[in-house]
Amino acid sequence: MRDLIIESTIFALTAIKAPRFFKSERGYQGIFYCKLYEKFENLGLVTEDQIIEMEYQKSGRHGLSQRPDIIFHIPVDHSGGDIVENNFAVWALKARASAVEAQKDFEKLDQMFEFLYYPLGFFVNVNIEQHHLNLYKGNYKDRLVGFSVWLQDESLKIKKAWFENNEFLEQDLL
């Protein structure tokens, strides 16, 4: 499922080209969610129980209180399982995040990995060339994928970054 989630994320990023959506984090997040949902639905990843949600409030029962931008999971009230089960992926999106802002989101993603056992997380830096994943110092390098997405001379540009065997890797997708 990991490869399908990454593929779907790349699909959603490549589908957004209107300059308007690059102006704000919330605008980009909304259209990104729609494109991601569309791809998940086409692949059969979303079901009655297995869903993606925006800004789902994590409460005290989760061991933390934060509002991740997007999550893919089966909610406990549907699964009957423990809160650490059936968590598939989490996304953090920022518009033009600085290195300091990215580090704060990396820390939040680390909490999602540690407390809720999310096996996969994404950091998407919108409207800027730097994804800052090279600055990540946490314990979950194998779970984190970073993207930067921006428009350059009206052309969409996307960089992907990840760690493989503790080595930092980066690829220009567009």
N, C-alpha and C positions, 0 to 999 in steps of 0.2 A: 504494500500500500504506500510505503514511503515514496517510491519513484513516481507513482500516480499523483501524489500530493504535490511533489516538486514540479512535475510536468504541468499540473493544473495551475500552479502559482505562476509559472513562466507564461502559460497561455493567457492568464488574466493580465499580467504585466504588458504583454505584447499587444493586447487588444485595446489598450487605452492610449489614444493619440491626440485627443482634443486638448488644446492648450488650456482651456478653462479648468480642467481637472487638476492641472499641475500647480494651480494657484493656492490651494489650501489642502491641508492634511485631511480634513473632514470630507471635502469634495472628492478627493482621490480615493479615500477609504470607501466611500459609498459605492462608487463605480467599480472599484476593485472587488468588493464583496459580490456585487452583481455578476461580474464576469467569472469570478471563482465559483460561485454557486452554479452558474450555467454549465461550466465544465464538469463540476462534481456531479451534477444531475445527468449530464450526457454519459458519464462513465459509470453511473449507477452507484456512486459513493454516498449520496444522500438518500436516506430512507425516512420512514415515519419516525424512527428512533435515532438514527445516526444523522446529526445535523451540524450545520455551521451557524454560528451566531455572532453578531457584532456586539461589542462592549458588554459582554455578559458579566454581571457583578459577582465576583468571588466574595464569599462571606466568611464569617468566623469558622464555619464548619470546614472550610477548605484550608485553614491554617494560615491564611493571608487575606488581605482585603485589597484587591486591585481590580481594575476593569480592563482586561486585555482587549485589544482592538478587535480581533477575530479569533474564534476558537472553533475547532472541529472535534466533536465528541458525541458520546451518548450520555445525555444527562442522567444523573442518579435516579431521578423519579421515573425514568423509562427503563433503566437497566436493572434496578434493584441491587446493583453492586455497590462497591465501595467507591469513595470519591477519587481514588487514585486509579481506578479501572476505566477503560474505555475513553481515555483521552488520547487523541491522535495528533493534533497539531495546533500551534498557537502562532499568531502573527502580530507583530508590533510594527506600526507604520509611523513615520515621522516625516515632516516636510522640512527639508534643508537642515537636518540635525547636525549640530556641531559634534566634535569628538566627545565632549562632556555629556551632551544630551544622549548620544548613542550609548555611552557607558551606562547611563541610568536605565535605558531600556534593556541593555544586556543583563543588568542586575535583576530587573523584573522578569525577564525570560528565564534566568537562572532559578528564580523562585518557582516559576511554573514547572520547570524540570525537576527541581528538588522536592517540592511539596506535593505536586500532583502528577508526577511521573510522565509528563508530556515527552514523548520520544522524539519530537521534531518541532523546531521553532524557526521562525523567519523574522529577520529585521529588514524592512524595506525603507530606504531613505529616498524620498520623493523630491524631484526637482533639484538634484545636486549629483555630482559625479562620484562623491565619496560615500562608500557604504560603511566605512570605519570598522569592518569586521577584523581587519588586521590588528586592531587594538584590543580585541577580546582577550581577557585573562581568566575567564571563569573555568569551571570544571566540566563543561558540557560541550566542548568543541565539536564532538561527533554528532551533536543534535542540532547544531545551528547552521543556518544558511542565510547569507546576506545578499541583498540586492541594492543597487542604486539605479534609479530610473529618472531620466530627464530628457528634455527636448533640446536639440542642438540644431540650429538653422532649420527648424520645423521637422527634423528627423528624430525619431524615437531612438534613444540610446539606453542600453541596459547592460549592467555589469553584474555578474554573479560571483560570489565568494563563498568558500567553504573550507573546512579542514578535512584532510584525509590522512590517516596515520600520523596525526599531530602536525602535519605540514599544511601551511596556509596556501590555498590555491585560488586563482582568480581567472575569470573568463569573460571576454566581451561577447555578449549574446547578440547584440545589435549595435 
